[in-house]
Amino acid sequence: MTFSITRYIRKWLYNTKLRHKILYTYLLLIIVPLALYQFIASDKMSRIMINHVTYSAEQGFDQTYSFLSYRVQRIAESTNVLISNAAVTDLLLNTVDIQNINQELQNYNSLKLMLKSMQDSLDISRVLLYVPNSFIFANEGENFLPLNNSEGVPALIG
C-alpha cells in the first residue's frame, strides 16, 4: 500500500510542470511555518488575555469587598454609637416622665436631632428607632415607629 502511494506521488511530481512544483514548494515552506506560528501565537495571546481578565476580575472583587466592608463597618459603628449612648437608653427606658408632655417633646427633639445627625445620605439614608407605644412620638413614622410594629422585623444586630 505504501508502495502505491509513493508511486502515485512520484508520477504526479513527474507530470506536474516546474512552475507548479516551485509554487507548491513555496506554499509548503511558507504556509506550514506560518500556520504553526499562528497557532502558537494565538495560544499565547489567549493565555495572556485570560490572565489579564482574571487579574481585572480579582481587582474588581477586592475593590467591591473593601467598599462594602467599609460601608457595613460605618453602619455598625453608627448603630453602636446609638446603642451605647446612655442618654438615648435613659430616654427610651424612662417611662416615668410620660405624663410630662413638655419633657417628652424635649426628648423627642433631642432624639430626632441625634438621628438626623447620623443620616449622612452616603452610607445611612434613614435611621428608624422602635420606641415604646406609650410615647407620643411613637407613630411619627419618619424616624420613630411603635415597638409593636417591630414583630417580624429581622434583627440587624446579633
Contacts in CASP RR format, 6 or more apart in sequence:
PFRMAT RR
TARGET T0000
AUTHOR 0000-0000-0000
METHOD contacts of the structure
MODEL  1
MTFSITRYIRKWLYNTKLRHKILYTYLLLIIVPLALYQFIASDKMSRIMI
NHVTYSAEQGFDQTYSFLSYRVQRIAESTNVLISNAAVTDLLLNTVDIQN
INQELQNYNSLKLMLKSMQDSLDISRVLLYVPNSFIFANEGENFLPLNNS
EGVPALIG
13 21 0 8 1.000
16 24 0 8 1.000
71 123 0 8 1.000
74 123 0 8 1.000
74 124 0 8 1.000
75 123 0 8 1.000
75 124 0 8 1.000
78 118 0 8 1.000
78 123 0 8 1.000
78 124 0 8 1.000
78 127 0 8 1.000
79 156 0 8 1.000
79 157 0 8 1.000
81 118 0 8 1.000
82 88 0 8 1.000
82 114 0 8 1.000
82 115 0 8 1.000
82 118 0 8 1.000
82 127 0 8 1.000
82 129 0 8 1.000
83 89 0 8 1.000
83 157 0 8 1.000
85 114 0 8 1.000
87 110 0 8 1.000
88 111 0 8 1.000
88 114 0 8 1.000
91 107 0 8 1.000
91 110 0 8 1.000
91 111 0 8 1.000
92 129 0 8 1.000
92 131 0 8 1.000
92 132 0 8 1.000
95 132 0 8 1.000
95 134 0 8 1.000
97 103 0 8 1.000
97 104 0 8 1.000
97 107 0 8 1.000
98 104 0 8 1.000
98 134 0 8 1.000
98 135 0 8 1.000
101 136 0 8 1.000
104 135 0 8 1.000
104 136 0 8 1.000
104 137 0 8 1.000
105 136 0 8 1.000
108 135 0 8 1.000
108 136 0 8 1.000
108 137 0 8 1.000
108 140 0 8 1.000
108 144 0 8 1.000
111 129 0 8 1.000
111 143 0 8 1.000
111 144 0 8 1.000
112 143 0 8 1.000
115 127 0 8 1.000
115 129 0 8 1.000
115 143 0 8 1.000
116 143 0 8 1.000
118 124 0 8 1.000
118 127 0 8 1.000
119 125 0 8 1.000
119 126 0 8 1.000
119 127 0 8 1.000
126 143 0 8 1.000
127 143 0 8 1.000
128 143 0 8 1.000
128 144 0 8 1.000
128 145 0 8 1.000
129 143 0 8 1.000
129 144 0 8 1.000
129 145 0 8 1.000
130 144 0 8 1.000
130 145 0 8 1.000
130 146 0 8 1.000
130 147 0 8 1.000
130 149 0 8 1.000
130 150 0 8 1.000
131 137 0 8 1.000
131 138 0 8 1.000
131 144 0 8 1.000
131 145 0 8 1.000
131 146 0 8 1.000
131 147 0 8 1.000
132 138 0 8 1.000
132 146 0 8 1.000
132 147 0 8 1.000
133 146 0 8 1.000
133 147 0 8 1.000
133 148 0 8 1.000
135 144 0 8 1.000
137 144 0 8 1.000
138 144 0 8 1.000
138 145 0 8 1.000
138 146 0 8 1.000
138 147 0 8 1.000
139 145 0 8 1.000
139 146 0 8 1.000
END
